[in-house]
C-alpha cells in the first residue's frame, strides 16, 4: 500500500560555490532553506562534498563523531564506505538516521566541517514523501476491516450451520491476514516519520570557493584576460606598422634577385679595360 505521493525534490546544488573572500560557512547558510514543516511528510537529506583526497577521512570521521555525540536515541550510523583507488582518487560515504528536528542543523554543521577541511559543498537535495496520507488511508482501511470482522463474528455466533460457520471463519482469517499487512505497513510508515535519513558523499577534488562576479577568482581571471587582450592588441598594431615596409623591402629584394641587377649593369654601360702604355 506504500505509494509515494507528492515527491518533492529540492535540488539545492545552489551552495556549490561559497565565496573565496567570505567566511567559510557561507554555503552552509545557503542551505538554510525554510522547508515547510509539513506534518506527515518524511524528509530525506543528501549532500555531496568535493574535498582534497588527503582530508576526506578526516571529514568523514568528524561527521561520524558528531552523530555519536548526539547519542543513539537521536542519531544512528547506518552505513559507511571509504575507497582509495589512487593517491589522488578517494571517495567515501556516511549514512545516518536522525531525529527529524535535528536533520537540517546536522547538515549545516556537516558542511561547515567539510569547508574547514578545504572542501566545498558540490550538491545537496531535500526530498519529501507524504506518508501521512498513506497512514490515514491505512487507518481508515483498518477500521473497515475491524467492522467486517465484527460482522463475521456475529454471523458465526448466530449461525446454526456448520458449513456456514466454517465459511465465515475462513473469511475472518482472510480479514485477519489483511489486517496484519495493513498494520505492518502503517508501522513502517510511522518509522519513516520517526527518523530522517541523512547521507553524506565525499569525492576527491579541489574546492572552487566562488565564481560570482566579485570574487577574487573572477577578478583575477578578468585581469588576465584584459592583459592578454592588451598584449594581442600591441602585437597586431606593431605588425600593422611594420608589415608595409617589410613587404616593400621583400618585394624589392625579389625584383633585384630576378634581374634588376643585370638591368642596372646595362644602364651603366660596359666597363672599359685599361690598355697597355
C-alpha positions in Angstrom: 0.0 0.0 0.0 3.0 2.2 0.1 2.6 4.9 -2.6 4.8 7.9 -2.8 2.7 11.0 -3.1 4.0 14.5 -3.9 7.6 13.5 -4.4 9.2 16.8 -3.5 12.8 17.1 -4.7 14.5 20.4 -3.9 17.7 20.5 -6.0 19.8 22.6 -3.6 23.0 22.5 -5.6 22.9 26.3 -5.1 25.5 26.1 -2.3 28.1 24.8 -4.8 30.2 27.9 -4.6 30.7 29.6 -1.3 33.0 32.7 -1.9 36.7 32.9 -1.7 36.7 36.1 0.2 33.8 35.2 2.5 33.6 33.3 5.7 33.8 29.5 5.3 30.2 29.0 6.4 28.6 30.9 3.5 27.5 27.7 1.7 26.1 26.3 4.8 24.0 29.4 5.2 22.8 28.9 1.6 21.4 25.6 2.6 19.3 27.1 5.4 16.2 27.0 3.3 12.9 27.3 5.2 11.4 23.9 4.2 7.8 23.9 5.3 7.4 21.7 8.4 4.6 19.6 6.9 3.1 17.1 9.3 3.1 13.6 7.8 5.9 14.3 5.3 9.0 12.1 5.6 12.1 14.0 4.5 15.5 12.7 3.4 18.7 14.8 3.0 21.6 14.2 0.7 24.9 16.1 0.5 27.8 15.7 -1.9 31.2 17.3 -1.0 34.3 17.8 -3.0 37.3 17.6 -0.7 41.1 17.2 -1.2 41.8 13.5 -1.1 44.0 13.7 2.0 41.2 15.3 4.0 38.3 13.0 3.2 38.9 10.6 6.0 39.1 13.4 8.5 35.8 14.9 7.4 34.1 11.6 7.4 35.4 10.9 10.9 34.2 14.4 12.1 30.7 13.7 10.7 30.6 10.2 12.4 31.7 11.7 15.7 29.1 14.4 15.5 26.4 11.7 15.2 27.9 9.7 18.1 27.8 12.8 20.4 24.1 13.0 19.9 23.6 9.5 21.2 21.9 6.5 19.6 18.4 7.8 20.7 18.8 10.8 18.4 21.4 9.7 15.8 22.4 6.3 14.5 25.1 5.5 11.9 23.6 3.0 9.4 26.3 2.9 6.7 29.8 4.0 5.8 32.2 3.5 2.9 35.8 4.6 2.2 37.6 3.8 -1.1 41.2 4.6 -2.2 41.7 4.0 -5.9 44.8 6.1 -6.2 46.7 8.6 -4.1 44.6 11.4 -5.6 41.4 9.5 -6.1 39.5 8.8 -2.9 35.8 8.7 -2.2 33.5 7.7 0.6 30.1 8.0 2.2 28.3 8.1 5.5 24.6 7.4 6.2 22.9 8.3 9.4 19.3 8.4 10.7 18.5 11.4 12.8 15.7 12.7 15.0 13.8 14.8 12.4 14.1 18.1 14.3 17.9 17.8 14.1 18.4 17.0 10.4 18.8 20.5 9.0 21.2 21.7 11.6 23.2 18.5 11.3 23.6 19.1 7.6 24.7 22.7 8.0 27.3 21.6 10.6 28.5 18.9 8.3 29.0 21.4 5.5 31.0 23.6 7.8 33.2 20.7 8.7 33.9 20.0 5.1 34.7 23.6 4.3 37.1 23.7 7.3 39.0 20.9 5.6 39.4 22.9 2.4 36.3 21.2 0.8 33.1 22.5 -0.6 29.5 21.5 -0.9 29.0 20.3 -4.5 25.3 19.5 -4.4 22.5 18.9 -1.9 18.9 17.7 -2.1 16.0 17.5 0.3 13.3 15.0 -0.7 9.9 14.6 1.0 7.3 11.9 0.7 3.7 12.4 2.1 3.4 9.3 4.1 0.8 10.9 6.4 -1.8 10.4 3.7 -0.9 6.7 3.4 -1.2 6.3 7.2 -4.6 8.0 7.2 -5.8 5.7 4.4 -4.4 2.6 6.1 -6.1 3.5 9.4 -9.4 4.0 7.5 -8.9 0.6 5.9 -8.1 -0.9 9.2 -11.4 0.4 10.7 -13.3 -1.1 7.8 -11.6 -4.4 8.3 -12.4 -4.3 12.0 -16.1 -3.6 11.2 -16.2 -6.6 8.7 -14.6 -8.9 11.3 -17.1 -7.9 13.9 -19.9 -8.7 11.4 -18.4 -12.1 10.7 -18.1 -12.8 14.5 -21.8 -12.1 14.9 -22.6 -14.3 11.9 -20.5 -17.2 13.3 -22.2 -16.8 16.7 -25.7 -16.7 15.2 -25.3 -19.4 12.6 -26.7 -22.9 13.2 -25.0 -24.4 10.1 -21.6 -25.9 10.5 -20.8 -25.3 6.8 -21.8 -21.6 7.1 -19.8 -21.2 10.2 -16.7 -22.7 8.5 -17.1 -20.3 5.6 -17.4 -17.3 7.8 -14.4 -18.4 9.8 -12.4 -18.7 6.6 -13.4 -15.2 5.6 -12.4 -14.0 9.1 -9.0 -15.5 8.7 -8.6 -13.7 5.4 -9.6 -10.4 7.0 -7.1 -11.0 9.8 -4.3 -11.5 7.3 -5.2 -8.3 5.6 -5.4 -6.5 8.9 -1.9 -7.7 9.8 -0.5 -6.5 6.5 -2.1 -3.1 6.9 -0.7 -2.8 10.5 2.8 -3.7 9.3 2.6 -1.1 6.5 1.4 1.5 9.0 4.3 0.8 11.4 6.7 1.1 8.5 5.3 4.5 7.5 5.4 5.7 11.1 9.0 4.6 11.4 9.8 6.8 8.4 8.3 9.8 10.2 10.2 9.0 13.4 13.7 9.3 11.9 15.2 11.3 9.0 17.9 9.7 6.8 20.9 12.0 6.1 23.6 10.8 3.7 27.0 12.4 3.0 29.1 11.5 -0.1 32.7 12.6 -0.4 34.6 12.9 -3.7 38.2 13.9 -4.1 38.9 17.2 -5.8 39.9 20.9 -5.3 37.3 23.2 -3.9 36.2 26.1 -6.1 35.3 28.7 -3.5 33.4 31.1 -5.6 32.6 32.1 -9.2 30.5 35.1 -8.5 31.3 38.3 -10.3 33.0 40.0 -7.4 35.1 37.0 -6.2 38.9 37.2 -6.2 39.0 34.3 -8.7 36.8 36.0 -11.2 38.7 39.3 -10.7 42.0 37.6 -11.4 40.6 35.9 -14.5 39.3 39.3 -15.8 42.8 40.8 -15.1 44.5 38.0 -17.0 42.0 38.3 -19.9 42.5 42.1 -20.1 46.3 41.7 -20.1 46.1 39.1 -22.9 43.9 41.4 -24.9 46.3 44.3 -24.4 49.2 42.2 -25.5 47.5 40.9 -28.6 46.4 44.4 -29.5 50.0 45.7 -29.2 51.3 42.8 -31.3 48.7 43.4 -34.0 49.4 47.1 -34.1 53.1 46.6 -34.3 52.7 44.1 -37.2 50.4 46.6 -38.9 53.1 49.3 -38.7 56.0 47.1 -39.7 54.3 44.9 -42.2 54.1 47.5 -45.0 57.8 48.4 -45.1 58.7 44.8 -44.6 56.7 43.7 -47.6 58.1 46.5 -49.7 61.7 45.6 -48.8 61.0 41.9 -49.6 59.5 42.8 -52.9 62.5 45.0 -53.9 64.8 42.2 -52.9 63.0 39.7 -55.1 63.0 42.1 -58.1 66.7 42.7 -57.6 67.3 38.9 -57.5 65.1 38.3 -60.6 67.0 40.6 -62.9 67.2 44.1 -61.5 71.0 43.7 -61.1 71.5 43.0 -64.8 69.3 45.9 -65.8 71.3 48.2 -63.6 74.6 47.0 -65.1 73.2 47.5 -68.6 72.3 51.1 -67.8 75.8 51.8 -66.5 77.3 50.6 -69.8 80.2 48.2 -70.5 83.2 48.6 -68.3 86.4 49.8 -70.1 89.5 47.8 -69.5 92.8 49.7 -69.2 95.2 49.3 -72.3 99.0 48.8 -72.4 101.0 52.0 -72.0 
